[in-house]
Every structure is written in C-alpha cells, then in structure tokens.
Amino acid sequence: MFNSKHSIRHLRRYREITSAFIRHGFGFLFDQLEPEWRSMRRALHLPARISVPTRPEDLAIHLRLALEELGPTFVKLGQILSTRPDLLPPEYIAELAKLQDAVPPEGWEAIHDLLTQELGRKPEKVFASIHRQPMAAASLAQVHAATLPDGQEVVVKVQRPGITAVIDADLEILSALAERAQTTRLGKTYDFIGIAEDFCFTLRNELDYRREGRNADRFRTNFAGEAHIFIPKVFWEFSTRRVLVLERINGIKISDIPTLKAAGYNCHQLALHCTRMIIKEILEDGFFHADPHAGNYLVLPGEVIGVMDFGKVGTLRETDRLDLVRLYIVAASLDADGIVDQLVRMGAAGEQVDRTGLARAIDRLLNKYNGLPIGDVHAGEVIEEITPITFQHHLHLPGNWWLLTQTVVMMEGIGMQLDPDFDAFAVAKPYIKRLMRHLVTPEAGWGQSILLDSANWGEFFRRLPRAGSRLVERIERDELFQVNIKETDRILGKLDQLVTRLTLGVLTGAFSIGLAMLTPLTANGSLARWLLLAGITAIIVMGLWLLVSLKKTSRQ
C-alpha cells in the first residue's frame, strides 16, 4: 500500500485518516488488509484498536463523527454514501444524512488574493461593490454579495484557497485504499474501485465552477418556456474555474410558510409549480437539480420559483426514463415477479439473486400499499421501506437513480410543507402517459434508432447477395465448416506414440504378474523354467524399449 510515491508523500494524511477511524471503533475494517496491516500500523505509529459500542446505531454515529473530523472530502463522501442504500445498512444511511457542511468562513485577505488571481485584477476594479462578510460558507466555497458597475446585483461564489490540493491528496489516498480493499473478502461483494472512481469524478467536477455555470445555462434553456420557474443568469466574463458570478435572486425562502401566506402567495400553486418542475426535469429532460432543499428555492413576485446552486445535478438517459415507466407499470399491477424481472433486465439484480426471496419481500411491500388512495402514498415512506430490501438482496442501481430518490423525497417534503393534501401523482400522470406511449410508438424511440442505423442496414443488404453466393458455393463443396489445425500430423503422431507406450506398459505389467504366478511351477519341470526365462527376457526387452522411447521424447 505504501509502495507508490503518492503514498509516501501523503504518509501524514494516511496517519490522520486511519487514526480517526480506529479511534471511532472501525479498526476491524483495516484488519481486512492483512498481511500489510501490521507493518502499516508500525510505520504510521497508530494507536491500538479502541473498543466502542458495537450496536449498529452507535457505530453509525461514530462513522458520521469520523467523517466530520476528517474534513471536506470525507464529509462529501458521507453525503454521497447517504444516498446509496445498496452499499450501507439503513441505520448508517439515516445517520450520514445528518452530515453538516457548514464551517467558519475564510478570511477576506485570502479570498481577496484568490479573486485577484482568478480575475486578473483586484475585485474592487471588477465590481462596483463586494461584501467582505460572506452570505454563506461551506467546506469547499463561500458566497459573497456584490454589485456590477451597471448596478446588477450578483452573488460571487469563491472556492476556498488551497482546497484543491487537500481534495487531490485525499482522493489519491481513497483510490489507493479502494484498490487494496478490492483484493479482500469484502471486494467480492462491493466494487470499491468503481465507487472510488465515481466519487473522484463527482467531487472533481464539483470543484470546477465552469461546469456549474454550464448546468445553470442548461436549466435556463430547459425552462425557457416556463413562466413560473426562474433560473439566474451566469456572467461568464467574470467566471473562472474557481469563481462563479451569478445573477442574485431576492425572494422568500420556500419553507417559510407564514411569510409566504402573509405575502398573499397561494401555497397550493407553489406546490404545483415545484412538482411540475421536478417531474419535467426527470421524465422529460433527463437532467435534474439534485440538491432541492428549501434553502435553494426562493419565491419571487407572481408565484415564480427561483432556483439556486447548480453544482449537484443528476442525469437520466432515455433508457433510464423508460425503465422507470416499466417499473411503474409492473408496480401498479402489483406484479412482484415482474418487478424482479425488470430489476434483472436493468442490471440492478444479478442472475444469482434470490428471486423467490426478493419477490416475497417486494410482494409484502406492495400489499402494504394496495388499496390506499394514491394521495396517502408518500415517497419518503416507500423509499424507507425499500432501503433494507435493497441492502439485504445486494441490489445495485446506478448512482444517479439513488440521487433521484433523494431528490424526489426532498421535493415531496417541500410540497407537503406547502400543501399537505397535494397529490403529486396526479401532476405526474400526463408525463408518465407520454412515456408509456413512447414505449410502443416509433416517434422518438426505436423508430428513430432504426432511421439512424439505416446506413448500416443499407450496407448489409448491398453485401448480402455476394456473401450469399459465396456461402452456397462453400456448401456445394462441403466446405461450410472447415477446421484448420496446424501440425495435425505431428499431433496425431504424438497421440499414437502415447497410446503405444501405454499399451506396452500395461502388457509389461501383465507379463510380470503372470511370471510371478508361474514361479512356483518351475520346481516341477524344465518347461516351466524355459517359459519363465523367455518371459523375463521379453519383459527386459519391452522395458528397455519403453525407457529409450521416453528419453527420446524428453529430448524433443
């Protein structure tokens, strides 16, 4: 584990990480790394394993505390793991969902220097004004209010100085640990390398604010015709990899129900707009805002919902959206076996899955909600019931699907705050029906695929007559299937020699046994003696021939 130059360079950080997990009772995980773990413990001067309560609930708390202690990379890792019930038991998922990403703000001097470096001039020369005290601060960045020279109010998202180096070091360590963990017993169950690669990709993308700006632009395009959704403009001339300048939104926090009602807003309409937005993102666009907590949604005049923070997004391919509809169809039919078949088809359940046990668990869940009014079925409760089934049967849905479930639960929470009687399924029905029609019509699905592949089909039919003629000729010459094995004669010769020697060996053994049986008869006459002598001579000759033959073979 410490053979690479990266491992040597990050030796101190290795010590911090392993010490934190040992102190919180997770030393048993490192025991899986034997035989290297003993030398690693000595090299890092690690403490002995500390005993902590072994109840899953208590260990889950200690895992959250360890991740918070280790800083932004591990806090982000915990937040991502909290959306993956296929990897961790339910009690861990619930605890990791509590991870906080709030830290004290960076000093203005360091922020001023970074802005000067990124913008090519001092921020006072770029903005008419910029507040030194941030509006919000997190582990990776903080946000400052500012005004452009033309009076436009903006927010300036600035990456914390030096955070990239910290993240890069931690990601190198996590990747090295994942590679080593993949060779352990646990590696047969979990794809540690794949999990680490996905996490590294996600976090490095989050550090590039140009990507976040492009996300915002894409949402603006997707909702260009929606009068009740507002996406702020990106000011690209002031934005870089580590600085993002966005149009500022001033409104009422969507979870502040008393203020909304006092201002005269219709909460039912707001819930309707929120639901339409997320359903359109998921089922129509395949590109959704994956961090829809109340702090990222503000209500503007005219019951317009302003959206903020586009660093965390999810994507769904067209096949993913169609799979969602197929799951909806079999679930609505209370077909537990059909759900299992669909999960296998999607790759979420392997062929070795206990189909009977999984179908039984799904059937119990379906029957629990059978007959309930659709308005009484809440996504949060259903997902909470699905979580232990997922972990128990090792279902592996793509990361974006778990991100989707978290998004739906968050949006449902906002909708229930706005209007407890709101029926989100009624809003979703038109979108689901369109996708159901899409399954059986060639408008944009399989028909489009055939059209796109028309050139390949044309080439196939153009070559078919010539290839068919050659095939018929080979059939007439009995050459349809030809097997060409090199040095066939030599191989058959070797096989013949092997059979001959085996037969000779058997005969030699048989002669030896026969002569042993004749030996007692030699005392009764000379004939028996001559037969014994002839037999011994034959055995000697055959033995010598077999010995010479074996020596020749060994030389070859």
SEROMAR-318696 format. One record per residue (C-alpha): x, y, z. Coordinates in steps of 0.2 Angstrom, whole numbers, plus 5000, padded with zeros to 4 digits. Example, Ala and Ser with C-alpha at 12.3 -4.5 7.8 and 13.67 -1.06 7.14 Angstrom:
! SEROMAR-318696
506249785039
506849955036
***
This chain:
! SEROMAR-318696
500050005000
501550125003
502550074988
502050224977
502750394978
501050464982
500850354997
502550415004
502150595001
500450585010
501150475024
500550605037
498750615030
498750425030
499050435049
497650555052
496350455042
496750285049
496950355067
495250445066
494350285060
495250175074
494850305087
492950285082
493050095083
493250055064
495049975066
494249805062
494049865044
495949885042
496149705048
495549655031
497149725024
498249595031
499749545029
500149735026
499149805040
500449755054
501849845045
500749985041
500250005059
502050015065
502550135051
501150255055
501350245074
499450205075
498550185091
497950015097
496149965092
494950065103
493349975109
491750065106
489950015107
489549885094
487749915091
487449965073
486650135078
488150185089
489350135075
488450235063
488550395074
490450365076
490650345057
489750515055
490950595068
492450525060
492050595043
491650765050
493350755059
494250715043
493650875033
492850915017
493250765006
492550645019
491050745023
490650745004
490950555004
489750535018
488450645009
488550534994
488550375003
486950435012
486150424995
486750244992
485650115002
486349974991
488050005000
487650035018
486349975031
484850085034
485450155051
487050215043
486050295029
485050395041
486550455051
487550505037
486050615031
486450725046
488150775040
488450965040
489451055028
489551225037
491251285043
491951455048
492251575033
493951605026
494751775030
494451915017
496351935014
496451755007
494851774997
495451944990
497051874984
496151724976
494951844967
496351954961
497251794954
495751724945
495051884938
496751964933
496452124943
495852174960
494052144964
493752324968
494152354949
492952224943
491452254955
490652424960
490552344977
490852174986
490452125004
491852065014
490751965025
490051805016
488251775014
488651585017
490151475020
490351295016
491851175016
492351204998
491751384995
490951535001
489751664993
489951854994
488651984988
489252104975
488652234963
489252254945
489652434938
487952434929
487052414945
486652224943
486652134959
487651974959
488251834970
490151784969
490451604973
492351584978
493251424981
494251414997
496051444994
497151284994
495651164995
496051084978
497751024985
496850955000
495550864990
496850794977
497850714991
496350635000
495650574983
497350494980
497350404997
495550344994
495950274977
497450184984
496450114999
495050064987
496249964976
496949874991
495149844998
494649764981
495849614984
495049575001
493549465005
492449625005
492949654987
491949504981
490349594987
490749784984
491549874969
492749984979
493750044964
492150084955
491450184970
493050274972
493150324954
491350384954
491650484969
493350564962
492450614946
490950694956
492050794968
493250854955
491850914944
491151004959
492751094961
492651164943
491351314943
491351324924
490451164925
489151234937
488951384926
488551264911
487251174922
486451334925
486351384907
485651214903
484251234916
483951414909
483651334891
482651194898
481451314907
481451454894
479551424891
479051414910
478451574917
478451514935
480251454935
481751574936
483551524933
484851654936
486051714923
487851674923
489151814920
490451724910
491551874908
491951864927
491851674930
493351554930
493651384936
493751444955
492551594954
490751594948
489651754946
487851734946
486351854945
485651874963
483951814967
482951914981
481451824987
480651725002
481351555007
480051425001
479951345018
479451505026
477651465025
477051605037
477951745027
477351665011
475551675017
475751845024
476351905007
474751834999
475551684990
474551534985
475451384993
474451264983
475051344967
476851344973
476751164977
476151134959
477551234951
478851144961
478150974957
477951014938
479751074938
480550914946
479450794935
479950894919
481750884924
481650694927
480450624914
480650754900
482350824901
483350684910
484350824919
483850864936
484350984951
484950854964
485050974979
483251034980
483251084999
482251235004
483751345005
484051334986
482251394982
481551564984
479851634980
479851784969
478351904965
477051824954
477251654962
478851624952
480151504960
481951554959
483251414959
485051424966
486551314967
486851204952
488451114957
487450954961
486450884946
485950714940
485650644923
484550514916
484750434899
483150404889
483350214893
483350254911
481750354910
480950214900
481550094914
480650204927
479050194917
479150004916
479449994934
477950104937
476849984926
477349824935
477249904952
475449974948
474949794943
475649734960
476749614950
478149574961
478949444949
478849574936
479749704946
481149574949
481249534930
481349724927
482749744940
483749604932
483449674915
484149844921
485649764929
485149814947
485049624952
486249494946
485649324939
486249244955
484949354965
483749254976
482249294965
481049204977
481649294992
481649464983
479949444975
479249394993
479949555000
479349664986
477649574987
477449615006
477849805002
476649814988
475249734998
475549865012
475050005000
473749904990
472049994991
472750154998
472250314990
473750374980
473750534990
474150435005
475750354997
477250455002
478950434993
479950455008
479050315017
479150195002
481050235000
481250205018
480450035016
481449995001
483150035009
483349875019
482749765004
484049844993
485449815006
484849635010
484749574992
486349674986
485349774973
486549894963
485650034955
486650164946
487150314957
486050434948
484550334952
484950344971
485250534968
483550534960
482650454975
483450584987
482850724975
481050664975
481050644994
481650824996
480450894984
479050794992
479550875009
479451045001
477751004993
476950935009
477551095019
476651205006
475151095004
474950935015
473450875004
474450904987
474350754975
475950744966
475450584956
474050674948
475350804941
476450664935
475150564926
475250664909
477150644909
477050454913
475750434899
476850514886
478250404891
477150244890
476550294873
478450314869
478750134873
477650074859
477750204846
479250244834
479050434836
480750464845
481250294852
481550134842
480950214826
482250344827
483650214831
483150124815
483250284805
484950324812
485550144808
484850144790
486550174783
487150014791
485649914785
485949984768
487749914768
487149754775
485849724761
487049784747
488349654753
487049514756
486949444738
488849424735
489049354753
487549234750
488349174733
490049134742
489049044756
488148924743
489748884734
490548834750
489048724755
489148634737
491048594740
490648534758
491748674765
490448764775
491348724791
493248704790
494448674805
496248714801
497348644814
499248674812
500448524813
498948404814
500048254808
501348294822
499948304835
499248134829
500948054829
501248104847
499548034852
499947874843
501647864852
500747894869
499447754866
500847634860
501847664876
500347654887
499847484879
501647424881
501647474899
500047384903
500747224894
502347234904
501447244920
500347094914
501846984910
502647024927
501046974936
500946814925
502846764928
502546784947
501146664946
502246534936
503746544948
503046404960
502846284945
504746294940
505146154953
504046034943
504946034926
506146114914
504646184903
504146304916
505946354918
506046394900
504446494900
505046594915
506646634906
505846684890
504546794899
505946884909
506846914893
505346984885
505047104900
506847164899
506747204881
505047294882
505647394897
507247444888
506247494873
505047594884
506547684893
507347734876
505747794869
505447904885
507247984884
506948024865
505348114870
506148214883
507548274871
506148334859
***
